[in-house]
Amino acid sequence: MPDTSSVRLLTPAFVALTLSDLAYFAATGVLIVATPLFVTGPLGSDEAGVGLAMGSFSITTLLLRPLAGRWTDRQGRRGLLVAGAAMLAVGILGHYLVTSLAELVALRLFLGAAEALFFVAGFAALADLAPPGRAGEALSLNSLALYVGVAGGALLGQGLIRLGGFDLAWAGAVILAALAALIATRVPESLLEVNPHLRPPPLIHRAAIVPGLGLFCGVATMSAFLAFSVLQAKAVGLEPWSIVLLVFGATVVGCRLVFAKLPDQVAPIHLAAAALGTAGAGLILLGTLLTPWGLLAGAVVLGIGTAFLTPAVFAAVFSKVPASERGSAAATTSIFIDLGLSGGPILLGSAAALTSIPAAFLSLVALPLAGCCLLITFGRGVAEQPIRG
């Protein structure tokens, strides 16, 4: 296998894609911190309503991911990137018209469609731009934009709410989403010419199913934490309450910077299994140490697990598929992200409504541990292959 360690990864195209991701996920970070407060404040709902609102957008992403994967493999990456970011901006503008939980859920279904287009096209473009054998490193570095964006957007959202209420927060998020669309126009099309006589890529890619199930377990854990971390921070007296998201994001960023090459140096399925076990330990801390420092400790441990999970899973999946099927593989894998993003908040919200948020964190521990066992079992029969194409 040729040495690709000297091949340049940080090209202008890679940087443009990462900056577009940064703006997109900063807008998402504003929504993450503002939406639970909007639901329990102006809309007058409860924890179950928070879970429903935070998770509902994944219904449309779940339905559209397979089609988005086929579109990006047949029509290209850049168009879907621009469209997804533009739709996010339009959806955030719609928050000015929301007066009920039902209206917010409907709006978040629209936001889910935006996420399906942007996310699938972005992962496919990223795999195209990565040198062979360095997909894990590319994913680790690019994904810093997600966590820096979410953490920075959360702090920005809290500041905007305090300065001008939810109206100012929505305005800030709209500007960020529009910036993401503008930068996405600078990402060159990375899809090679497609032979129209080839069979269309599969809507559901078999290579992604088992790794995707493990990813679901981790994403559900993470999304449950993100949806309820602000409320738990307020409950334990942590001020400013958005600091918990900053600590979580900083942990993920630090791990991915220092260990960016790790998913390419070890069996990624085994790395993903270890990440899920670590996430389970983070939930135990969140459910048992009911102090500001306990909440921050749980966020750090959960952040460590989260840092390695997604790059490891996608590196494992992309190692099994040709370049012409990367969109399809990314779409199938990200379906499990949708299920996790919707399932985690709904599961935790339902449990918290019956008991408490800390007790709900403890009840969720079984999920990442089950995923860990699944990937360990699956990994015993998997021989990792270099990325093709």
N, C-alpha and C positions, 0 to 999 in steps of 0.2 A: 504494500500500500504506500503511495507516495506521501512524503512529509508535507503536510499543509499548515504546519504551525507558523510558518513565515508568511503565509498568504494574508493580505490585509483584510481585517474584519470591519474596522471602523471607517467605512467608505462614506462619501456624502449621501448615498442612498440609504445606508443603514442609519446614519445620524438623522436624516429627515424623517424616516419612519419612526424612530425613537422619540423625536420631538413631537410628532403628531400624537403618538401614544401618550406622552406626558400631558399635553393639553387636554386630550380626551378624558384621561383618568383623573385629572385634577377637577374637571367638571363633575365627574362621577363622585369624587370625594366630597364635594360640596353637597351633593344629593344625599350621600350616605349619612352625613352628620345632620343635615337639615330635615330629612324626611321623617325620622322617628319623632322629632320634636314637633313637626308640623302635624303629624297624625294625632299625637297625644295632646297637642295644644289647640290650634284653631279648629281642627276637625273633630275634636272631642272623643277620640276613640281610645282603645286600651292596648295592652301588649299584644293580644291576638291580632288586632288591627295593624300594628306595626309589622308583625310577621307577614301578614297577608300583603300589605303594601310593598314591603321590601322584596318579597319573593315573587310577586305576580308577574313581573316583567319577563321572567324566564319562561313563561308559557309560550310566548311568541318566539323567543329565541330557540326554544326546543323544536318548534314546528318549522322554523325557517333555516336552521343551521344546515340540514342536508342539502336544501336547494342552494343556499349560499355557497356551499362547498363545490357543488357542480358548476355554478355560475363562475366562480373564481378560477376553476380549472379550464373552463371553456372560453370565457370572455376576458379574463384578466383580473389583476389584483387592485390596481389603482382606482378604478371607477367605484368599486364597492367601498373602498376606504373613504373616499370623499363623500359618497352618499350616506354612509353610516354616521359620519361626524355631523353632516348637515342635518340629518334627521334628529340627532340628539339635541342640537340647538333648537329646532322647532318644538320638540317635545318639552324641553325645559320652559320655553315660552308659554306653553299650555298651562303651566302651574299657576299662572296669574288668574286663570278662569276657574280653578278647582274650588269647590265649596263643600264637597262631601267625600267620604272614603271611597265610595263607588266610582266617583269621577276620577279620583287619583289612581285607583287600580286600573281603570280603562286607559289612562294616560301612560301608566307604566307598561302596559302591554305594548303600546306604540314604541316606547323607549326600548323594549326588548327587541323589536324588529331592527332598530338602529344598531343595537349591540351585536346582533347576529351578523350583519353585513361587515361591520368594522372589524370585529374580532377574528372572523374566519379569514378575511382577506389579509389582515395583518400577520397572522401566523403563517399563512402560505407564503407571503412575500418575504418574511423573515427567514424561512427555510430556504427560499431561493437565494437570498443574499449571503447566507452563511457558507464559508468554505467547507468542502467535504470533511466529515468527521468532526466538525466543530459546532454542530447544531445546539448542543447543550450549552456551550459557552455563549453563543449568540442569544439563546433564549434567556440565559441568566442575566446578561448585560442589558438586553432590551427590556426585560421585565422590571428593571429598576424604575423605568418610567411609570409603570403601574403603581408601585408602592410609594414612590416619591410623590406621584400625582395624588393618590388617595390620601396620604398623610398630609401633604401640603394643602390639598383641597379641603380636608377636614378643618384644619386650622383657619384657613381662609373663610370657610363657611361659618364657623363660630364667630369670627370677627365681624363678618358682614351682617349676621343676624343681630349682633349686639349694636352695631352702628345704625342699621336701617331696617331691621326685621327681615322677614322672609322675602319681601319684594327685592331687596338689595342682594340677598343671597342668590335668588333666581337670576338676576341680571349678571352677576359675576360668572355664574355657571354658563350662561348663554354665550358670553364673550369667549370663554375658554373653549367651548365646543366649536364655535365659529373659527377660532384660531386653529383648532385641530384639522378642520376641513381645509383651510387655506394651506397649511403646511403639507397636508396629504397630496395636494396637487403637485408638489415638488418631488414626490417619490416616483422614480421611473418605473415603467411597467416591466416587471421581472419575468412574466410568463413567456416562455418560448412559443414559437408558432405552433398551433395545435392542428394536427391532421384531422379534418372533419370526418374522415372515414373511420377513425378509431371509435371503438365502443365508448360511450360516455362513462366517466368514472362512477363507481358505485355511490348510491346515496348514503348507505351505511357501510363503512369499511370494516371488515372483520378484524384487521390487525389492531384496531383501536379499542375493541370491546372490553377485554379484560383489563388492560391498563386504564381504560376510561372508568371502569367500576371503582378501581382504587382511587382515581382522581376525584370521583364523586364523593367518596367518604371524606377526603381531606377538604374539598371545597365546601361541603355542607358544614363541616366543623368551623372553617374560617368564616363563612358567611353568617353563621349563627352568632359568632363572636362579634363581627363587625356590626350586625344589626342591633345588638343589645349592649355593646360595650359602653356607649354613652350613658344609657340609663343606669347601668351598674356603677359606672364611675360617679354619677351623681348620688347614688344610694350609699356608697361607702365614703363620700365626702372628698373625692379627688377633685382638685381644682387647679388649673382649668381642666374640665372634663374631657376635652379633645386630646389631652396629652397621651391618653392610653392608645389612641390611634397613631399618634406620632411615634411612640415607643415601638409599637408593633411594626409599623412601616420601616423605621430605622433599623430594627433587627433584621428584617428581610433584606433590606438594601445592603447592610453590612455583610451578611452571610453570602449574598450573591456576588458582591464585589470581591471578597477575599477568596471564595471558593467557586469562581465562575467556571473553571475548567473541570470541576469534579464530575459532573454528569457524563463527560466524555472519557473519563479516566477509570471509572468503575462501572459495573453492570447497573444501568439506570433503573431497572426494575427493583433491584435490591436497595438502591438508594431511596427510591420512592417508598418502599416498605418501612425503612428506618424513619423516614420523615413522618409517616402516619403514626408510628409508635410515639414519636416525640410530641406530635400534636395531641395525642390522648393524654400524655402527661401534663400538657398545658391546661387542658380542660379540668383535670383534677385540681390543679392549683387554683384555677378560677372559681371552682365550686367550694373550696375548703378554706382558703385564706381570704376572709372577707374584710380586708383592709386596703387602703390605697396601695401600699407596697405589695400586698398579695396580688392585687389586680394587675399591677405592672409586671410582677414576676411571671404570672400566667401569660401575659401578652408576649413577653420575651420568649418563653419556651414554645408557645404556639407559633410565634414568628419564625423560630429556628426550623420547626417542622415545615411550615409553609414555604420557607425559602427554597427548599430543595425539591419539593413535590412536583410542581408543574414542569420545570425544566427536565427533570428526570423522566416523567411520563411522556412528554412530547418527544424527547430524544429517543426513547425506546420505540415509540410509534413511527417516527420519521425514518428510523433505521430499517424499517421493514417495507417501505413503499417507494415506488419510483417518483421522480419529480412531477410527472403528469398526473399523479393522484394525491399530491400534497394537500390540495384544497379539500378533497373528500375526506382524507385522513384527519385533517385539522378540524373539519366540521363534525365528524363523528366523535372525536375525542372531546370537543367542546360541548357536545350535547350533554355529556356527563357533568360539565361545569354548570350548564343551565340547571340540570336537575339538582345539583348541590346548592347553587345559589338560591333556588326557590325552596328546596326542601329543608335546608338548614334553618332559616328564619321561621318557617312555618312550624317545624317540629319544636324548636326551642320556644317559640311564642306560645304554642298550645300548652307545653309543659309548664312554662312560667306562669301562665294564667291559672293553672290548677295548683301550683306549689309556689315557687319563687324562682328568680333568675339563677341564683347559685345552684339550687337543686336541679334545675333544668340543665345547667352545664354538666353536672355529674351524670345525669341520665344519658347525655349524649356521648359519653366516653366510649360506649360500646361500638359506635360507628367507626371511628378511625382505627380501633383495634381490630375490627372485622376486616377492614380494608388491608391492614398490615398482614394479617394471616393469608388473605386471598393472594396478595402479590408475592409473598414468600413461597406459597405453593406453586403459583404460576411460574415464578422465576427459576424454579428447580429444573424445568424442562426447556428453558429458553437460552439459546446461544445468540448473543448480540451480534449483529452484522453491521458493517459500515453502511452509511447512508448511500443510496444509489442515485445516480442521475445528477 
